[in-house]
Amino acid sequence: MTPLVLALNLTLSFASLAALALSLDRHHRDAFLARAPKGRARALRLAGWAGIAVSFAAAVAFEGWNFGPVQWIGALTGAALLVVALLSYRPQWLRPAALAALPLALVALPFALKG
């Protein structure tokens, strides 16, 4: 298991799960203090599921079919714990944290490609 591939997978999973959480009206209201417009909720849901698919593809591409899905499930679990913790204690921080995770994933990508 390459730590950079795990970091890539974790950041993608975190941003994706955060988008899925923010697509729900309750969490969107907690984070933005306003109801989620239908178009934004739909876009967040689509982005979240697309990000999860990309994280699965990255895990399988970099780690193979033997270990990739195992690493993907682990990254999803860790990311879900972070999303739940932020939603529970600081819901307003979820959006900036998810937006910060995407550039971190882009930084980890070239290093993961080398390994």
C-alpha positions as YAML, in Angstrom:
chain: A
units: angstrom
residues:
- id: 1
  name: MET
  ca: [0.00, 0.00, 0.00]
- id: 2
  name: THR
  ca: [1.45, 3.28, -1.11]
- id: 3
  name: PRO
  ca: [0.77, 6.12, 1.34]
- id: 4
  name: LEU
  ca: [0.31, 8.61, -1.50]
- id: 5
  name: VAL
  ca: [-2.31, 6.42, -3.17]
- id: 6
  name: LEU
  ca: [-4.07, 6.14, 0.16]
- id: 7
  name: ALA
  ca: [-3.92, 9.94, 0.57]
- id: 8
  name: LEU
  ca: [-5.35, 10.38, -2.93]
- id: 9
  name: ASN
  ca: [-8.11, 7.93, -2.19]
- id: 10
  name: LEU
  ca: [-8.89, 9.44, 1.21]
- id: 11
  name: THR
  ca: [-9.11, 13.01, -0.09]
- id: 12
  name: LEU
  ca: [-11.30, 12.00, -3.03]
- id: 13
  name: SER
  ca: [-13.55, 9.97, -0.75]
- id: 14
  name: PHE
  ca: [-13.81, 12.80, 1.77]
- id: 15
  name: ALA
  ca: [-14.75, 15.40, -0.85]
- id: 16
  name: SER
  ca: [-17.26, 12.99, -2.40]
- id: 17
  name: LEU
  ca: [-18.93, 12.06, 0.87]
- id: 18
  name: ALA
  ca: [-19.03, 15.70, 1.90]
- id: 19
  name: ALA
  ca: [-20.81, 16.55, -1.37]
- id: 20
  name: LEU
  ca: [-23.30, 13.76, -0.75]
- id: 21
  name: ALA
  ca: [-23.90, 14.96, 2.79]
- id: 22
  name: LEU
  ca: [-24.38, 18.56, 1.66]
- id: 23
  name: SER
  ca: [-26.90, 17.41, -0.94]
- id: 24
  name: LEU
  ca: [-29.23, 16.49, 1.93]
- id: 25
  name: ASP
  ca: [-31.41, 19.36, 3.08]
- id: 26
  name: ARG
  ca: [-30.72, 18.91, 6.80]
- id: 27
  name: HIS
  ca: [-26.93, 18.98, 6.44]
- id: 28
  name: HIS
  ca: [-27.07, 21.74, 3.84]
- id: 29
  name: ARG
  ca: [-29.12, 23.84, 6.25]
- id: 30
  name: ASP
  ca: [-26.60, 23.20, 9.04]
- id: 31
  name: ALA
  ca: [-23.63, 24.13, 6.87]
- id: 32
  name: PHE
  ca: [-25.08, 27.02, 4.84]
- id: 33
  name: LEU
  ca: [-27.89, 28.18, 7.16]
- id: 34
  name: ALA
  ca: [-30.28, 27.94, 4.20]
- id: 35
  name: ARG
  ca: [-32.27, 25.28, 2.39]
- id: 36
  name: ALA
  ca: [-30.63, 23.55, -0.55]
- id: 37
  name: PRO
  ca: [-31.99, 24.61, -3.92]
- id: 38
  name: LYS
  ca: [-33.04, 21.58, -5.98]
- id: 39
  name: GLY
  ca: [-30.47, 22.26, -8.68]
- id: 40
  name: ARG
  ca: [-27.61, 22.55, -6.20]
- id: 41
  name: ALA
  ca: [-28.71, 19.43, -4.34]
- id: 42
  name: ARG
  ca: [-28.84, 17.49, -7.60]
- id: 43
  name: ALA
  ca: [-25.40, 18.77, -8.64]
- id: 44
  name: LEU
  ca: [-23.89, 17.89, -5.25]
- id: 45
  name: ARG
  ca: [-25.41, 14.41, -5.41]
- id: 46
  name: LEU
  ca: [-24.05, 13.87, -8.92]
- id: 47
  name: ALA
  ca: [-20.61, 15.18, -7.94]
- id: 48
  name: GLY
  ca: [-20.55, 12.99, -4.85]
- id: 49
  name: TRP
  ca: [-21.38, 9.77, -6.69]
- id: 50
  name: ALA
  ca: [-18.98, 10.64, -9.51]
- id: 51
  name: GLY
  ca: [-16.22, 11.28, -6.98]
- id: 52
  name: ILE
  ca: [-16.83, 7.94, -5.30]
- id: 53
  name: ALA
  ca: [-16.60, 6.24, -8.69]
- id: 54
  name: VAL
  ca: [-13.34, 8.07, -9.43]
- id: 55
  name: SER
  ca: [-11.90, 7.09, -6.05]
- id: 56
  name: PHE
  ca: [-12.78, 3.44, -6.72]
- id: 57
  name: ALA
  ca: [-11.20, 3.64, -10.17]
- id: 58
  name: ALA
  ca: [-8.06, 5.21, -8.71]
- id: 59
  name: ALA
  ca: [-7.78, 2.55, -6.02]
- id: 60
  name: VAL
  ca: [-8.11, -0.27, -8.54]
- id: 61
  name: ALA
  ca: [-5.81, 1.42, -11.08]
- id: 62
  name: PHE
  ca: [-3.00, 2.05, -8.59]
- id: 63
  name: GLU
  ca: [-3.32, -0.95, -6.27]
- id: 64
  name: GLY
  ca: [-4.85, -3.59, -8.56]
- id: 65
  name: TRP
  ca: [-7.94, -5.72, -8.10]
- id: 66
  name: ASN
  ca: [-6.41, -7.67, -5.22]
- id: 67
  name: PHE
  ca: [-5.91, -4.78, -2.82]
- id: 68
  name: GLY
  ca: [-7.59, -1.77, -4.49]
- id: 69
  name: PRO
  ca: [-11.16, -2.45, -3.33]
- id: 70
  name: VAL
  ca: [-9.91, -3.14, 0.21]
- id: 71
  name: GLN
  ca: [-8.06, 0.17, 0.29]
- id: 72
  name: TRP
  ca: [-11.08, 1.93, -1.20]
- id: 73
  name: ILE
  ca: [-13.40, 0.63, 1.53]
- id: 74
  name: GLY
  ca: [-10.87, 1.68, 4.18]
- id: 75
  name: ALA
  ca: [-10.55, 5.16, 2.69]
- id: 76
  name: LEU
  ca: [-14.34, 5.50, 2.49]
- id: 77
  name: THR
  ca: [-14.64, 4.48, 6.13]
- id: 78
  name: GLY
  ca: [-12.01, 6.99, 7.27]
- id: 79
  name: ALA
  ca: [-13.51, 9.74, 5.15]
- id: 80
  name: ALA
  ca: [-17.00, 8.98, 6.46]
- id: 81
  name: LEU
  ca: [-15.74, 9.30, 10.04]
- id: 82
  name: LEU
  ca: [-14.26, 12.71, 9.23]
- id: 83
  name: VAL
  ca: [-17.47, 13.88, 7.56]
- id: 84
  name: VAL
  ca: [-19.59, 12.71, 10.48]
- id: 85
  name: ALA
  ca: [-17.27, 14.38, 12.99]
- id: 86
  name: LEU
  ca: [-17.39, 17.68, 11.12]
- id: 87
  name: LEU
  ca: [-21.16, 17.51, 10.70]
- id: 88
  name: SER
  ca: [-21.56, 16.79, 14.39]
- id: 89
  name: TYR
  ca: [-19.29, 19.45, 15.82]
- id: 90
  name: ARG
  ca: [-18.57, 22.09, 13.16]
- id: 91
  name: PRO
  ca: [-20.98, 21.76, 10.21]
- id: 92
  name: GLN
  ca: [-19.89, 25.11, 8.77]
- id: 93
  name: TRP
  ca: [-16.38, 23.72, 8.32]
- id: 94
  name: LEU
  ca: [-17.47, 20.88, 6.05]
- id: 95
  name: ARG
  ca: [-17.62, 22.92, 2.86]
- id: 96
  name: PRO
  ca: [-14.15, 24.53, 3.23]
- id: 97
  name: ALA
  ca: [-12.66, 21.19, 4.26]
- id: 98
  name: ALA
  ca: [-14.13, 19.45, 1.22]
- id: 99
  name: LEU
  ca: [-12.93, 22.24, -1.06]
- id: 100
  name: ALA
  ca: [-9.44, 21.95, 0.46]
- id: 101
  name: ALA
  ca: [-9.43, 18.17, -0.08]
- id: 102
  name: LEU
  ca: [-9.69, 18.50, -3.86]
- id: 103
  name: PRO
  ca: [-6.39, 20.39, -4.36]
- id: 104
  name: LEU
  ca: [-4.72, 17.95, -1.96]
- id: 105
  name: ALA
  ca: [-5.93, 15.10, -4.17]
- id: 106
  name: LEU
  ca: [-4.49, 16.87, -7.21]
- id: 107
  name: VAL
  ca: [-1.17, 17.27, -5.40]
- id: 108
  name: ALA
  ca: [-1.09, 13.57, -4.47]
- id: 109
  name: LEU
  ca: [-1.99, 12.41, -7.98]
- id: 110
  name: PRO
  ca: [1.38, 12.99, -9.72]
- id: 111
  name: PHE
  ca: [3.23, 11.34, -6.86]
- id: 112
  name: ALA
  ca: [0.87, 8.37, -6.96]
- id: 113
  name: LEU
  ca: [1.47, 8.07, -10.69]
- id: 114
  name: LYS
  ca: [5.24, 7.82, -10.11]
- id: 115
  name: GLY
  ca: [4.90, 5.02, -7.56]
...
